[in-house]
């Protein structure tokens, strides 16, 4: 599964994709490599096993939309709302 995550992030970074879709990959945490996706406006994380999000997610200035449906999140970092 890790190979699929790395592959999707690499493709998004190289093509400067505005959307990164990491749905259904059983993620328990966000891969730090997402920080390098500077063109990303939309991050799709549906159907994973996320229980928390890293504070750095709010530092992605271009990010406008995050789909977190079907995860088990208990809290959100305050940086997402700055």
C-alpha positions in Angstrom: 0.0 0.0 0.0 2.9 2.3 0.8 4.0 2.1 -2.9 0.6 3.3 -4.1 0.8 6.3 -1.7 4.3 7.3 -2.8 3.4 6.8 -6.5 0.3 9.0 -6.3 2.2 11.8 -4.4 5.1 11.6 -6.9 2.8 11.8 -9.9 0.9 14.8 -8.3 4.2 16.6 -7.6 5.6 16.0 -11.1 2.5 17.0 -12.9 1.7 19.9 -10.5 -1.7 18.4 -10.0 -4.2 20.6 -8.1 -5.8 17.5 -6.6 -4.2 14.6 -4.7 -6.4 11.6 -4.1 -5.2 9.2 -1.4 -8.6 7.6 -0.8 -9.0 4.0 0.4 -5.3 3.4 1.1 -5.7 2.5 4.8 -3.6 5.5 5.9 -3.2 6.0 9.6 -1.2 9.2 9.2 -0.5 11.6 6.4 2.8 11.1 4.6 5.2 14.0 5.1 5.9 14.0 1.3 2.5 15.8 0.8 4.3 18.9 2.0 6.1 19.0 -1.3 2.8 19.2 -3.3 2.9 23.0 -3.6 0.2 23.2 -6.3 -2.3 21.1 -4.4 -5.7 22.8 -3.8 -7.7 19.7 -3.0 -6.7 16.7 -0.9 -9.0 13.6 -0.9 -8.5 11.3 2.0 -11.8 9.4 2.0 -12.0 5.9 3.5 -8.8 5.7 5.4 -8.0 5.1 9.1 -7.0 8.6 10.1 -7.6 9.5 13.7 -5.6 12.8 13.7 -4.0 15.3 11.3 -0.6 16.9 11.5 -0.3 20.6 12.3 1.6 21.2 9.1 -1.5 20.5 7.0 -2.6 24.1 7.8 0.7 25.4 6.4 -0.2 24.3 2.8 -1.2 27.7 1.6 -2.9 26.6 -1.6 -5.0 23.9 0.0 -8.7 24.9 -0.2 -10.5 21.6 0.2 -9.9 18.4 2.2 -12.3 15.5 2.0 -12.0 13.5 5.2 -15.2 11.5 5.0 -15.2 7.9 6.4 -12.3 8.4 8.8 -12.2 8.3 12.6 -11.0 11.7 13.3 -11.3 12.9 16.9 -9.9 16.4 16.5 -8.5 18.8 14.0 -5.3 20.9 14.3 -6.1 24.6 15.0 -3.8 25.5 12.1 -6.4 24.4 9.6 -8.6 27.3 10.7 -6.1 30.1 10.5 
